[in-house]
Structures are given as structure tokens and as C-alpha cells.
């Protein structure tokens, strides 16, 4: 397809788990562990904002255009 750039494979393994909170009515905590399989870099992330930040950092380091251009 013309106009689509091939940046190779950028695979992330994400493991989520749900933990009940110790404070009643505080909702649940959904931490995750994410690994960038291309480099082996991994991180525990406490929320979706940090998950997206990690993925953005990995893609930026790999030379993939900024998120606004990836859409």
C-alpha cells in the first residue's frame, strides 16, 4: 500500500492483574507489567498513562515518528 511506512515489528507483551484495594470503596488497582520484545526493556506500570508513556518512549527510541504522526 502506497504511503504506509514499514517500521518493522514492535511487539509489546503486557500483563494486567486486578488487585483489590485495602481501603473500602476505593475501587480496584490495575497494575501491569510491560515488556518491549525488540529490546527486552520492561517496566511495571501502575496505570494506563504510564503504559502509553513507556510504549511511546520505546517507539521514539526506535525512530518511529511521534505519536501524532503514527495515527
N, C-alpha and C positions, 0 to 999 in steps of 0.2 A: 504494500500500500504506500503510495507516494505521500511524503510529508511526515511519516511516522519514523522517529529515530529509534534504533535498536541499541539500547544501553546494556544488553546482556541481562543475565538473570540476577535479580536482587531479591533473595529469599530471606524471610524473617520467620523464625519459629517463636510463637507467642503462647505462653501457658498462663491461663487465668485460673484463679480459685477464689471462692467466696468464703469469707470468714465472718462469723457473727461478731458484733461489737460488744464490748464489755458494758457499755453504757446503754441502759434500756432505752428503746425508741430512737437510737442513734442511726439506725439503718445498718447496712452491711458494708464491709470494706471489700473491695475487689482489687487486690494487688495482682500484679502479673510479673512474669519474667520473660524478657525478650532477648533473642539471640539473632545476630546478623550472620547468616550461614556463610557468606562470602569471606568474612574476616575472622569469625569466631568471637567477635566482641559481643558481650552480653551485659545486661543490666536488669536489676529489679526495678520495677516502676510502680509507684503507688496509685497512679490514676491514668486516665486516657490522655491527658495533656502531656504528661511525661513520656508516655508511649509514643505519641506522634512526634515529640521533640527528638527522641532517640532515633526514630526512623529518618526524620529529616536530616539530622546530623550525619548519619551513615551515608545517605544518598548524596548529600552535599560533598562529603569527603571522597566519594566515588566519582565525583564530577558530573553527576546527574543535575540538570538545570533546577533552579529554585522551584519550590512547590507551586508557586503561581503559574509557572511555565509547564509543569508536569500535568496539569489538569486538562 
